[in-house]
Structures are given as structure tokens and as C-alpha cells.
Amino acid sequence: MPYDPMLVQPMREDMTSMNAEELLDAAAVDAFMAREGTKLLFVNSVCGCAAGQARPALRIALQHGTTPDHVGTVFAGQDLEATAKARGYFEQVPPSSPSAALFKGGDLVHFVPRHMIESRDANTIAFDLVSAFDEHCA
């Protein structure tokens, strides 16, 4: 059952305040993935556990000098069609939320699954993202 939209609204606002584009349906995900350049597709979790570190980590990482050309987000548990479509672009890894998938062109070049988020603090997660940005987005 999808989560109450009113409970998720602050999380959505947190993401858009970082200039992450909300991808609300499958067509939006496809259009996002068709763009040239590097893309970070962030699968947000609506629960507060691991997501409580994931969003702050992303905010820190996006302040780095090298970042992806495009950042998009879907909300697992809410944007069901968009999340399913997004996961189709990295179906070689098990579904995980929160998670972050970095693409260069159409190729998945880095993936941060939930288990690499929930046991670490925001700065450590951000370092992982920044390292990937430096390697693939320069």
C-alpha cells in the first residue's frame, strides 16, 4: 500500500531543493535516461531508516565540484510505475531502496545499494558518491 503523500512531501521537497528532478511516471524516467551525459538516478525510500542518511549524503555529495549532469529521483512505495521503470535500467542488481545508480551514457558505472547506506553515516556515503563522481563525471 502506498504511503500517505502528505507524509512524503517533506522528503520530496528535500530532494527538489537539491535540484533533483522528480520522475513521477515511466515516461519521465525514460526521458531522463535518454539525456546525454552522466545521470544519477536516486531511488528514495519513504521510510526514515536508511533514507535518513541517504538524502543528507546526497546533499553533501552534490556540493562537490564534480557532479553528474543530471540528477533524478523516484520514491519507492509511492511512485510505483516510475520506480519499476527506473529499476529496469539496473535490473542486474537486486531492488534496493534507498539506492543510487550512476550512469555514464546508458551504462551503469556505480551503484550504492541499501546495505551500503544503512550501516554508514552521511559523510561516508557522500565520500563513496563523490569518489564515483570524480571517476565517471569528470
Beta strands, then each sheet from edge to edge (+ up, - down):
strand 1: 21-22
strand 2: 38-45
strand 3: 70-76
strand 4: 99-104
strand 5: 107-112
sheet 1: 1+ 3+ 2+ 4- 5+
end
